[in-house]
C-alpha cells in the first residue's frame, strides 16, 4: 500500500498553508539576521516586511490559528529587535558626536595652553633682555675717580665738552677732592651764596646749569661736576680751558 492511499498520512490544505507560514517566518528571521550591522533599523524592518509578505495571513482550522499567533509573535519580536537596533545606532551616533566635541574642546584647550606658554616665553625673553641691558650699565666707584668717570659719561650724552684731565686738575685745585668742601670767606660767602662741592659752585650758578637727571644738590659729587662743566663750557668753551678761579 502506498503513502498516498493512507488517510492518516494525507496533508490537507490547512496543514500545507501552516507549514508555508512557518517557512516564511523562518525565512524572515534568516533575512533579518543577514542584514549588515551598519544597516539602518528602517532597512532591517523593510527586509522583514518584504520576506513575510508572501506568507498567508488567514487560516481556516484551529491548527492554522495557532500558527498565525506564532507568526504574529515572531513578527512582533522581529520589530522589537529592529527598534532595538535603531536605538543602538542612535546611541552610537550620539556617542560619536560627543567624542568629536570632546576632542575639539581638548584641542582648543591645548591651543590656548600653547598660546599662553608662547606669551610667557616672550615676556621672559623681554625681561632677560632688560636685565642684560641693566647689567651692561657701568658701575662707578664711589670715589673721585668714579665720580669723574660718571660725570664724563653724562657730559658726553649732553654734549658738554671736557676731559678727565681738565676735570681732575680743577677739582684738586678747588676742593682737593672733597665733595663736602665749602668756602666761607670769599666774596660769594659774604653775599650769602658760598661756593660748595668739588668744583666750588655757588647756588645760583648750580641752579642755572644743573643737568636734568642728576641730583639737585651742590654737595652731590657728580651733579656738582656736571653743572660746573656745563657752566665752564658756556663761559670758557670747556672746563679744560679753566686754570684758576672761575
C-alpha positions as CSV (number, residue, x, y, z in Angstrom):
1,X,0.0,0.0,0.0
2,X,1.4,3.5,-0.9
3,X,1.5,6.5,1.4
4,X,-1.0,8.4,-0.7
5,X,-3.6,5.7,-0.1
6,X,-3.3,6.0,3.7
7,X,-5.9,8.5,5.0
8,X,-3.9,9.3,8.3
9,X,-0.8,10.5,6.4
10,X,-2.5,12.8,3.9
11,X,-1.8,16.6,4.3
12,X,-4.9,18.7,3.9
13,X,-4.9,22.3,2.5
14,X,-4.8,23.9,6.0
15,X,-1.7,21.9,7.0
16,X,0.1,22.9,3.9
17,X,-0.7,26.6,4.5
18,X,0.5,26.3,8.1
19,X,3.8,24.8,7.0
20,X,4.2,27.6,4.4
21,X,3.6,30.2,7.1
22,X,6.3,28.7,9.4
23,X,8.7,28.5,6.5
24,X,8.0,32.2,5.7
25,X,8.7,33.1,9.3
26,X,12.0,31.2,9.2
27,X,12.9,33.0,6.0
28,X,12.1,36.3,7.6
29,X,14.3,35.6,10.6
30,X,17.1,34.4,8.3
31,X,16.7,37.6,6.1
32,X,16.8,39.8,9.2
33,X,19.9,38.1,10.6
34,X,21.7,38.6,7.3
35,X,21.2,42.4,7.3
36,X,24.6,44.1,7.7
37,X,25.5,45.5,11.1
38,X,25.7,49.1,9.8
39,X,22.3,49.0,8.0
40,X,19.7,51.3,9.4
41,X,16.8,50.0,11.6
42,X,14.4,51.1,8.9
43,X,16.1,48.9,6.3
44,X,16.1,46.0,8.6
45,X,12.3,46.4,9.2
46,X,11.6,46.6,5.5
47,X,13.6,43.4,4.9
48,X,11.4,41.6,7.5
49,X,8.2,43.0,6.0
50,X,9.2,42.0,2.5
51,X,10.1,38.5,3.4
52,X,6.9,37.9,5.3
53,X,4.5,39.5,2.8
54,X,4.2,36.2,0.9
55,X,3.0,34.3,3.9
56,X,-0.8,33.6,4.2
57,X,-2.5,35.7,6.8
58,X,-5.7,33.7,7.2
59,X,-6.1,30.0,8.3
60,X,-9.3,28.1,8.5
61,X,-8.5,25.5,11.1
62,X,-7.7,25.7,14.8
63,X,-4.2,24.5,13.9
64,X,-3.9,27.4,11.4
65,X,-4.9,29.8,14.2
66,X,-2.1,28.6,16.4
67,X,0.3,29.1,13.5
68,X,-1.0,32.6,12.9
69,X,-0.4,33.5,16.5
70,X,3.2,32.2,16.3
71,X,3.8,34.2,13.1
72,X,2.4,37.3,14.8
73,X,4.6,36.7,17.9
74,X,7.6,36.3,15.6
75,X,6.9,39.4,13.7
76,X,6.5,41.4,16.9
77,X,9.8,40.1,18.2
78,X,11.4,41.0,14.9
79,X,10.1,44.6,15.0
80,X,11.2,44.9,18.7
81,X,14.6,43.8,17.6
82,X,14.6,46.2,14.8
83,X,13.7,49.0,17.2
84,X,16.5,47.9,19.5
85,X,19.0,48.0,16.6
86,X,17.8,51.5,15.7
87,X,18.2,52.6,19.3
88,X,21.7,51.2,19.4
89,X,22.6,53.0,16.2
90,X,21.2,56.3,17.7
91,X,23.3,55.8,20.8
92,X,26.4,55.1,18.8
93,X,25.8,58.3,16.7
94,X,25.3,60.3,19.9
95,X,28.4,58.9,21.4
96,X,30.5,59.6,18.3
97,X,29.2,63.2,18.3
98,X,30.1,63.6,22.0
99,X,33.5,62.2,21.4
100,X,34.1,64.6,18.5
101,X,33.0,67.6,20.6
102,X,35.3,66.4,23.5
103,X,38.2,66.1,21.0
104,X,37.6,69.6,19.6
105,X,37.4,71.0,23.2
106,X,40.6,69.3,24.1
107,X,42.3,70.7,21.0
108,X,41.1,74.3,21.8
109,X,42.4,73.8,25.4
110,X,45.8,72.6,24.1
111,X,46.0,75.5,21.7
112,X,45.2,78.0,24.4
113,X,47.8,76.4,26.6
114,X,50.4,76.7,23.8
115,X,49.5,80.3,23.2
116,X,49.8,81.1,26.9
117,X,53.2,79.4,27.0
118,X,54.4,81.4,24.0
119,X,53.4,84.6,25.6
120,X,55.1,83.7,28.9
121,X,58.2,82.8,26.9
122,X,58.1,86.1,25.1
123,X,57.8,88.0,28.4
124,X,60.7,86.0,29.9
125,X,62.8,86.9,26.9
126,X,62.0,90.6,27.2
127,X,62.8,90.5,30.9
128,X,66.1,88.8,30.3
129,X,67.0,91.3,27.6
130,X,66.2,94.2,30.0
131,X,68.3,92.5,32.7
132,X,71.2,92.2,30.3
133,X,70.9,95.9,29.4
134,X,70.9,96.7,33.1
135,X,74.0,94.5,33.6
136,X,75.8,96.4,30.9
137,X,75.2,99.7,32.7
138,X,78.7,100.7,34.1
139,X,79.2,100.7,37.8
140,X,81.2,103.6,39.1
141,X,83.3,103.6,42.2
142,X,82.3,105.9,45.0
143,X,85.4,107.9,44.9
144,X,86.9,110.8,43.0
145,X,87.9,108.6,40.0
146,X,84.4,107.1,39.8
147,X,82.7,110.5,40.1
148,X,84.7,112.0,37.3
149,X,84.1,109.0,35.0
150,X,80.4,109.0,35.7
151,X,80.3,112.8,35.1
152,X,82.1,112.4,31.8
153,X,79.5,109.8,30.6
154,X,76.7,112.3,31.4
155,X,78.6,115.1,29.7
156,X,79.1,113.0,26.6
157,X,75.4,112.3,26.4
158,X,74.6,116.0,26.9
159,X,77.3,117.1,24.5
160,X,79.2,119.1,27.2
161,X,82.9,119.3,26.4
162,X,85.6,118.4,28.9
163,X,88.2,115.7,29.6
164,X,89.2,113.6,32.6
165,X,92.4,115.7,33.0
166,X,90.6,119.0,32.9
167,X,88.1,118.0,35.5
168,X,90.6,116.3,37.8
169,X,93.0,119.3,37.7
170,X,90.3,121.9,38.6
171,X,88.8,119.7,41.3
172,X,92.1,119.2,43.1
173,X,92.7,123.0,42.9
174,X,89.2,123.9,44.1
175,X,88.4,121.3,46.8
176,X,91.2,118.7,47.0
177,X,88.6,116.1,46.0
178,X,86.3,116.8,49.0
179,X,82.6,116.9,47.9
180,X,81.7,118.5,51.3
181,X,84.1,121.4,50.8
182,X,82.6,124.9,51.4
183,X,84.2,128.4,51.1
184,X,83.0,130.6,53.9
185,X,85.5,133.5,53.4
186,X,85.3,134.8,49.8
187,X,83.0,137.4,48.3
188,X,80.4,134.9,47.5
189,X,80.2,133.7,51.1
190,X,79.9,137.3,52.2
191,X,77.0,137.7,49.8
192,X,75.3,134.6,51.4
193,X,76.0,132.2,48.5
194,X,79.2,130.3,49.4
195,X,80.9,128.1,46.9
196,X,80.2,124.4,47.6
197,X,81.4,121.0,46.4
198,X,84.1,119.5,44.3
199,X,84.3,122.4,41.8
200,X,83.1,125.1,44.3
201,X,79.9,126.1,42.5
202,X,77.6,128.8,44.1
203,X,73.9,128.1,44.3
204,X,72.7,130.5,41.5
205,X,75.2,129.0,39.1
206,X,74.3,125.4,40.1
207,X,70.6,126.1,39.6
208,X,71.2,127.7,36.2
209,X,73.5,125.0,34.8
210,X,72.1,121.9,36.7
211,X,71.7,119.0,34.3
212,X,68.4,117.2,34.4
213,X,68.7,113.6,35.6
214,X,71.4,114.4,38.2
215,X,70.6,115.0,41.9
216,X,69.6,118.6,42.7
217,X,72.2,119.1,45.3
218,X,75.5,121.1,45.2
219,X,77.0,118.5,47.6
220,X,76.4,115.6,45.2
221,X,79.8,115.0,43.5
222,X,78.5,114.0,40.1
223,X,75.8,116.7,39.9
224,X,78.4,119.3,41.1
225,X,80.9,118.3,38.4
226,X,78.4,118.2,35.5
227,X,76.9,121.6,36.5
228,X,80.3,123.2,36.8
229,X,81.5,121.7,33.5
230,X,78.3,123.0,31.8
231,X,78.9,126.5,33.2
232,X,82.6,126.4,32.1
233,X,81.6,125.3,28.6
234,X,79.2,128.2,28.3
235,X,81.7,130.8,29.6
236,X,85.1,129.4,28.6
237,X,84.4,126.8,25.9
238,X,85.4,123.9,28.1
239,X,86.4,123.1,31.7
240,X,89.8,122.2,30.1
241,X,90.4,125.9,29.5
242,X,90.0,126.8,33.2
243,X,93.2,127.1,35.2
244,X,92.2,129.4,38.0
245,X,89.2,130.6,39.9
246,X,86.3,130.9,37.5
